[in-house]
């Protein structure tokens, strides 16, 4: 059982490395999605906002709230604002940039896969 588990984990690692090398944008998208699910989706399911409806992650709201550039999203995620906590102690700068890009990409697609 332990050998099977190690074999499966090794296979997943090899596939992940292959995807990252051959399709870096796809790998970044998957990583962004994973970071989002682990840290943001609790308050922002499918780009919404369960705490403050007008502060959702839809493209229109991001523009209205002047958070429609990667730099502004990075700043908001890093420093937090009002009800949104700062993530500078929880995520490194690469993770923050990755999830910020993910948010903007999803907003452009209206949070549809």
TABEL-V526176 format. One record per residue. N is the residue number from 1. RES is the residue in one small letter. NEAR is the number of other C-alpha atoms within 10 Angstrom. Layout:
{{N RES NEAR} {N RES NEAR}}
This chain:
{{1 x 6} {2 x 7} {3 x 8} {4 x 9} {5 x 10} {6 x 11} {7 x 12} {8 x 12} {9 x 12} {10 x 12} {11 x 12} {12 x 12} {13 x 12} {14 x 12} {15 x 12} {16 x 13} {17 x 14} {18 x 13} {19 x 15} {20 x 15} {21 x 12} {22 x 11} {23 x 11} {24 x 13} {25 x 12} {26 x 13} {27 x 17} {28 x 18} {29 x 18} {30 x 16} {31 x 16} {32 x 21} {33 x 19} {34 x 15} {35 x 19} {36 x 21} {37 x 15} {38 x 10} {39 x 15} {40 x 19} {41 x 17} {42 x 13} {43 x 15} {44 x 19} {45 x 15} {46 x 18} {47 x 20} {48 x 18} {49 x 18} {50 x 14} {51 x 12} {52 x 11} {53 x 11} {54 x 15} {55 x 17} {56 x 21} {57 x 25} {58 x 22} {59 x 21} {60 x 15} {61 x 16} {62 x 20} {63 x 12} {64 x 11} {65 x 13} {66 x 11} {67 x 18} {68 x 19} {69 x 14} {70 x 17} {71 x 13} {72 x 14} {73 x 22} {74 x 22} {75 x 19} {76 x 19} {77 x 21} {78 x 20} {79 x 14} {80 x 15} {81 x 11} {82 x 6} {83 x 8} {84 x 14} {85 x 12} {86 x 16} {87 x 19} {88 x 17} {89 x 9} {90 x 11} {91 x 16} {92 x 11} {93 x 14} {94 x 9} {95 x 19} {96 x 23} {97 x 20} {98 x 20} {99 x 29} {100 x 24} {101 x 20} {102 x 22} {103 x 26} {104 x 21} {105 x 14} {106 x 20} {107 x 21} {108 x 13} {109 x 12} {110 x 15} {111 x 17} {112 x 9} {113 x 5}}
